[in-house]
Amino acid sequence: MRTADRKCRAQLMSDRAFLIQRDLMRAFVVPREAITVAVTKPEAKAWTIAFRHPLGRLRYRFDRKSTEKWKAWLAPAAS
């Protein structure tokens, strides 16, 4: 799935997410718990996820369709 501005792609694995920017300057793996903490407004229809990365603060905006995929991926962890 991609961010709304198509600058980052996310690959969801079983318990982690792999995020890589289009310019290949930043790529990192984030555990499921870190994603739940990084979501700025969990009640929003389109999520913004903010991380503190050693190279700076990263903010990724996802559209509704991608947000639904994130919610479905995080749902088993909540139950």
C-alpha positions as CSV (number, residue, x, y, z in Angstrom):
1,M,0.0,0.0,0.0
2,R,1.1,3.6,-0.6
3,T,0.8,6.9,1.1
4,A,-1.6,9.5,-0.3
5,D,1.3,11.4,-1.9
6,R,3.0,8.1,-3.1
7,K,6.3,8.9,-1.4
8,C,6.3,5.8,0.8
9,R,5.2,2.2,0.5
10,A,4.3,-0.1,3.3
11,Q,4.5,-3.9,3.3
12,L,2.5,-5.5,6.2
13,M,4.0,-8.6,7.6
14,S,2.7,-10.8,10.4
15,D,3.9,-8.7,13.3
16,R,5.8,-5.9,11.7
17,A,5.5,-3.3,8.9
18,F,8.2,-2.5,6.4
19,L,8.2,1.1,5.3
20,I,10.3,2.4,2.4
21,Q,10.4,5.7,0.8
22,R,10.3,6.1,-3.0
23,D,13.7,7.8,-3.1
24,L,15.2,4.8,-1.1
25,M,16.7,7.2,1.4
26,R,14.9,5.8,4.4
27,A,13.6,2.3,5.0
28,F,12.8,0.7,8.3
29,V,10.9,-2.0,10.0
30,V,8.4,-1.1,12.7
31,P,6.7,-3.5,15.2
32,R,2.9,-3.5,15.4
33,E,2.9,-1.8,18.8
34,A,5.0,1.1,17.5
35,I,2.4,1.6,14.7
36,T,-0.5,1.9,17.2
37,V,1.5,4.6,19.1
38,A,2.5,6.5,15.9
39,V,-1.0,7.0,14.7
40,T,-1.8,10.6,15.4
41,K,-5.7,10.4,15.3
42,P,-6.9,6.8,15.4
43,E,-10.5,7.9,15.0
44,A,-9.9,9.6,11.7
45,K,-11.0,8.1,8.4
46,A,-7.5,8.8,6.8
47,W,-4.6,8.2,9.1
48,T,-1.4,10.1,9.6
49,I,1.4,8.1,11.1
50,A,4.4,10.0,12.6
51,F,7.7,8.4,13.6
52,R,10.9,9.6,15.2
53,H,13.7,8.3,12.9
54,P,17.4,8.9,13.5
55,L,17.4,11.0,10.3
56,G,14.5,13.1,11.4
57,R,10.8,13.1,12.0
58,L,8.8,11.2,9.4
59,R,5.1,11.8,8.7
60,Y,3.1,9.6,6.4
61,R,-0.5,10.3,5.3
62,F,-2.6,7.5,4.1
63,D,-5.9,7.6,2.2
64,R,-9.1,5.9,3.3
65,K,-8.4,2.7,1.5
66,S,-5.0,2.3,2.9
67,T,-6.2,3.3,6.4
68,E,-8.8,0.5,6.2
69,K,-5.9,-2.0,5.5
70,W,-4.0,-0.7,8.5
71,K,-7.0,-1.1,10.7
72,A,-7.6,-4.6,9.5
73,W,-4.0,-5.5,10.1
74,L,-4.0,-4.0,13.6
75,A,-7.4,-5.6,14.6
76,P,-6.1,-9.0,15.5
77,A,-3.6,-7.4,17.9
78,A,-6.4,-5.5,19.7
79,S,-8.4,-8.7,20.3
